[in-house]
Amino acid sequence: VNLATRRACGAARSQMGPAPGSLSTNGSASVQQPNLHPDCHFAASMVAAFVNYPLWRASAVAQSGFLVEGSGMFGKYAAAFRPPWRGVGWVLGGMTWARASIFYGSDTGKQVLTAAGAPPAVAMVLPPLVISTLVQVANQPIIRASITIQDPTSQWHTVMAAMRGIHQNGGVNALWHGTSAGILKTVPKYCVAILVKDTLDEQLPRPARDAPAWETRLRSAKKAVAAGVAGATITNPFDIIRNEMFKADESLVQVCNRLTHEQGVRWLWRGVDKNLVSVAIPIAMTIYLTDLFTTLKTGI
């Protein structure tokens, strides 16, 4: 009887698989990874893009030095909410697919690298480093054209017209002018934001299953806001450099030298208030809404 019982228990354990945190056959700890939902990432990125468009527009105008109606911070924001909303479709589409790809791809890449035995720091940083670089290169023509047409004096009023004009004036390479500054801005932003998000996701206490829903929401909000602010804080100078490269058609070094000669070090924080809002809010919203939509979908 005892032998039969032991065999039955052994068969049951083999069907159940190893317990979470137990050692696998190769001696490494098996960690149960959460299921990812690309539709939740995409929906969260789309909502964040809609909310962020006026903030992005105000930031682009301020950092590029374009002259628009309105005085003071609130006047500039008010102008950003008023039509014409040039390039809105292209900007929303570009923001949505880019942010969804970076966050979903980074979460997926982290799981793959973790399962392969990569060090935690590598699993956290390498996926956003690679994916955000590829996304920035792919989106660069849209980014340059959409920022260019925010200038009220621009000869082009649509993204397609701007891309055609830029191509005619400078060739294909001109569409990717400013890519170096864009990568210097985008890649650290998402690497830092995702590193903070993942670190807090591991460090913050998880609410009990019977805890009220607001505890889960508060936990998501904490890591979302921290990740958004951290990612936005370090990117302002690179935004300015990129936008000045678009406006003056200069190299990165030429822009830095000219701005330092004209404004000293003040240019480093030009438009930082608007950049903090326009960068931190969409990152925080994307992280928070992804958690929320996933919870609503799975009930967990």
C-alpha positions, 0 to 999 in steps of 0.5 A, a space after each residue: 500500500 505504501 509503495 502504491 501510495 508513493 508511486 501515485 504521489 510521484 506521478 501527481 508531482 510529475 504532472 504538476 511540474 516543479 514548484 515555483 522557485 524550485 530547482 530545475 533539472 539543470 540546477 537553476 531556479 525556475 521562475 514563473 513568468 507572467 503571461 503578456 498581453 500585446 492587446 493590452 500594451 497596444 490599447 494602453 499606448 493608444 490611449 496615452 498617445 491621444 492624451 499626449 498629443 497636445 503636450 507633445 506639440 507644446 514641448 516640440 514648439 518650445 524646444 524648437 524655439 518656434 514662435 507661436 501665439 500666447 505668452 507664458 507657460 499656460 499660454 503656450 499650452 493653450 496654443 498647443 490645444 488649438 487647431 490646426 492639429 498638423 500631422 495628428 494622425 501620423 503622430 498618434 500612429 507613430 506614438 502608439 506603435 512605437 511605445 507598444 513595441 518598446 514596452 511589450 518587446 522589452 517585457 517579452 525580451 526580458 522573459 526570454 533572456 531570463 529563461 536563458 539564464 542571462 543576468 537580471 541587469 542584462 535581461 532588463 536593459 538589453 531588450 529596450 536598448 535594442 528595440 527602442 533603437 530600431 523603433 527610433 530609426 524606423 520612426 525618424 522620417 515621421 518624427 522630423 516631418 511632424 516636428 517641422 510642420 509645427 512651425 507656423 511659418 513652415 512651407 509644409 502643412 502635412 507630414 507627407 508634404 514635409 517628407 517630400 520636401 525634405 527629400 527633394 531638398 536634401 535627398 533620402 539621408 535628410 529624412 534621417 537627419 537628427 537620428 543620432 540625437 534621437 537615439 541619444 534621447 529615446 534609448 536612455 529614456 526607455 532604458 531608464 524608465 523600464 529599469 525603474 519599472 521592473 525594479 519597482 515591480 520586484 521591490 514593491 510589496 504585492 497586495 494580497 489576493 483579497 486586498 481591495 482593488 485600490 491597493 493594486 492600482 496604487 502599486 501600479 501608479 507608484 512604479 508608473 510615475 517613478 518610471 515616467 519622471 526618471 525617463 523624462 528627466 535625462 532627455 531634455 538636452 537631447 530633445 533640444 539638440 534633435 529639434 535644432 538639428 531639424 530646424 537649422 539642418 546642422 550636425 549634432 556638434 554644430 548645434 551644441 557649439 552654437 547653442 552654447 555660444 548663444 545661450 551658455 548652459 541655459 539651453 540645456 533646460 530650455 522647455 524642460 517643464 514641457 518636456 517633463 510633462 510630455 514625456 513623463 505622462 505618456 510613459 506613466 499612462 502606458 505602464 499604468 493602463 497596461 497593468 489596468 487593462 491586463 487586470 480587467 482582461 484576466 481578472 487577476 
